[in-house]
Amino acid sequence: MKLNNTEFSIIDQPQPITGEFLYHRWDLLEKDWPGQFCRHFKRYATKAKSTVKLTPDAFIEPYQYTGIKETQVTVQQYKEYLSGERSINPGLKVSAIKSIRLTFPLEDFWKTKSQDEAPYVIWRYMATEDGVVRVYPGVRLTDDYDQKLRPWYHRALANKGRNVLLAPYTDRWGAGTVITITRAISIGKKQIIEGALGTDFSIYYFHQKLQDLYPICANKINYTCIVIDDSGFLVMHPYFIETKSSTTPTDIPQVHITHMEK
């Protein structure tokens, strides 16, 4: 792999992960949860670390993982193997283990260099093709969460090389109306897609950034600034800001430009 004209090699043999691996199932290993339980909007979370979720694609035999309930024993096995305390692989692909290691530096970036935007950014996450999902702040995801079944991941992979904005929606966990931006991650000369990054942030933050970049948008008497995706669906419209948010996730349905601007 090349970075700034410097070559790096990643060996096939997985290396121990010491203190870096925090699985999202805090309910099974509460003693490993860093610090006190805090709430990020309406969810238990920690800003001390990111958490990792493994989907069926992270396992050598995916079908054995699908629909199987994780237990304290299985989660402990993941942790011990990835930290080098256990030599028996609990069924993880080598590529998934690499992805856990290679996505770990994102945690430091999310916790430090992006803190200026922290009050407005709801979630930061990365998901890989080999079944690793890393999210910050660290939080428990649903057992059946799989990025390959999610629109944000599909849209990112379908628009390789572009930043993709998704239409706003009301967060089910109390964060209000949010917008998602995603981007596919690819490597090598053939630009093989390895996964995608995503960020959820407040629609009001996006609206303010739009006005900062295009001051003309602040002149609401004479101008109406809108953002649409490549399919013609609205990502930003003054109506979205004027609409009072509630706890229901259907306040702002996907609206096509041809309907809104009639």
Summary of the structure (lengths in Angstrom):
residues: 262
radius of gyration: 20.1
end to end distance: 50.8
largest distance: 67.4
contacts: 713
relative contact order: 0.13
helix: 29%
strand: 26%
